[in-house]
Amino acid sequence: MKFSVNWLREFVELPPSIEALAELLTMSGIEIEAIEKRGGNFDHVVIAQINESKPHPNADRLGVCIVDDGSGTKRQIVCGAKNYKVGDKVPLALPGAELIGGLKIRASKLRGVESEGMLCSPKELGIAEDAAGLLILSPEAKIGAPIRDLFPPDTVFDVEITPNRGDLLSHFGLAREIAALTSKKLVGAAVSAAKSDKLPPVMTGATALTISALHECPFYSARRIENVKVGPSPDWLRAKIESVGIRSINNIVDVSNFVMLELGQPTHAFDADKLDGHINVRSAGEGEKFLALDGKTYALTPHNLVVADDQRAVGIAGVMGGEETGVTDSTKDVLLESAYFLPASIRRTARDLNLPSDASYRFERGVDPQMILAASQRATELICEVAGATAARTIAVAGKLPPNPSDVSIRYERADELLGIHIEPATADEILTRFGLVRNDSANRLESHWKIPSYRCDLQREVDLIEEIIRAHGIEKIPSEDRSRFTPLSAADRNYDFEAKLRRDLVALGLSEARTSSLIARSEVARANGAIELRNPLSEDHVALRTTLIPGLLAAVERNIRAGAERIALFEIGNVFAPPNGEQQRKLAIALCGQATSTKNWRAQKRRALDFFDLRGALNALGTFEFRCSKRSGFALSAEIFDGRDRIGHGGQLSSASSLGLMTPVLAAEIDLATIAQATESAERFKEIDRYPAVTRDVAMFVGLEVTHADIVEVIAAANEPLLEKVELFDLFMENDAKELSQARKSLAYSLTYRDKNRTLTNEEVSAAHARIRERLRNDVGAELRE
């Protein structure tokens, strides 16, 4: 809903600035969607009267007007509007004026005729959205007066009202809220109208007014107003409703809209002479037709509530009046309706008919029952003022006003618990009193009981009162407190992150993840070394818990081979169940088979098969592991895998490749993830780039076949040379001409890197260290060094 700040200011003293008012409303939970500047705050825009009008000699759609702007000199204005007549008073923008959108006015010729300004529409002045014609002013408007005298500058708030706050759907309601938030007093005509001593006598039991649907319409009032003169609204009334986007129709309808915007209670004026018989509020008949004010005919159902006379429905209750009984220029007497309709009934009707209106918007959210007669009185007074009418002395009513909301209690200690701060009971009582609540018990510092005003049906529970207290006290006054607590990663979190990184790394190496069943077939149980069998297996293929991931991966390899795959590189991360008690362990298994590359390329015309070193390379990409030769059933070449001193798994080349019809080896490895996960828990360490150069020396030797690469690396490490940084094997050659196997030898060549982090090494230092290592190799492994 849109609210005029000037209008609000008539009821309550506002904060000193628009920004402060917006902040106040926002912090109290009232959302402001937009702020607009309105009104005729323009220089060189005055009130002028049209004295003459004639057609434009060169344009059929233009006219030439002679206007009086009060300066003593008649001005000629070319105008394209058609809604004026001689004698009308209209806004005139003189040369030098700047209107909405930056439009600058200057004297110019339009189709050959001189124009000394521009006659303005409401939209061009920012007063309303209507741009169809000129803004026709009241005959009482003073010629030559600035337009800002009639339409003072204003600010309009577009406010999003929550469904539970129907009491805020009026300028009086929002002003009442501002007064409560700022401890100010309400003033103005609307306040006087709401007082019961200002209301006229009520006539009950009138035979001309009945309610057949008391549940949907508990209370209905009607007042006859005679001798009305329907016509344009005075400028002040028109300016008020148009400032918030309501189009002016005539003085009677405009008064009804004005009261709705001011007090929040919709009213409706019927042409009394078009009503036939008495008024009855009833449910519509099935298929009953109704011609509404929007010109459309609606088919009604018994779920729709209508206001009817003896012959037909004359209004859809709480939604829209009828075209046949609407106020027109010929209307002499009106019947003014003001009632209470059940919100659920109005909501259903507006939805079923797809007919939302300003009235239904308010009735759906609930209107203040105590404002019904006050709004009727306010509208009656204004109609008599602007239309020269005479009102009946009494108001005819039927039904009873709905009761006020039930009392609500509040415990002050509970309020402190919910808010997290202490608010003195006296302060809480003072705030609730400002919001219109009345305490109805004796002084008690522990709790209190409150009578809820009729317009606050949303206050139903203790927490609602606590919310009102903190809204007025200031939510921003609750001190901020950091109650967050650092929660360290759990073991499950660390394992999840570790495995996620492991998967990313393996995929980056060109492997694909496989997921195999954790249950194995009966035929594999014997080879599984004590696998735990299920008591009620689903099938012969799922009878026991697996003890290793490798068989499942190999089955996947076999299926891929049969499907024609040339390169197979799979990995699986999963649980195995170790005998004898089925201890669950997390493992990683890798299986490789086929070609190192799936296609030929210009760099490698000859394709290479995957081998043990590809398997080892994949594992070493995950960590620095040591491979020690071993013998294992089912493997043609096997190695135990160590992480430091801990054995973490095994791997090698399987001896079953030929049984699968393969000419290339099948390689598999399985390692324990728990051990290496613990080793990687520490934060990553970054190594500083070396500042000083390294020196590389080679050593080549003949050794017996029984001497392994690991033996040689161990001997070099045992030398404990502080300058030695890295050892790399770069050449291997096997002799084929030995007469006996015991005499066979192999040639190994290593590259040794020396470096000092604090200085540049001399040739003498490197030669000395290298000589000591050579001597140790000669003595410990019987190496025959090659020069």
PyMOL commands that set and color helices and strands:
alter all, ss='L'
color gray80, all
select helices_A, chain A and resi 5-9+18-27+100-102+123-125+147-149+166-168+171-182+189-193+196-198+235-243+251-263+272-274+343-352+358-365+369-387+412-419+425-434+462-473+475-477+491-508+522-528+550-562+612-620+658-660+673-679+709-718+741-743+763-780
alter helices_A, ss='H'
color red, helices_A
select strands_A, chain A and resi 2-4+31-38+45-56+59-68+74-79+89-93+108-110+113-115+118-119+154-160+202-204+209-211+219-226+268-271+279-283+289-291+297-299+305-308+313-316+320-321+334-340+390-391+395-399+408-411+438-439+447-451+512-513+519-520+544-545+567-578+583-594+626-630+635-643+646-654+666-672+695-704+724-734+745-754+784-786
alter strands_A, ss='S'
color yellow, strands_A
deselect
rebuild
show_as cartoon
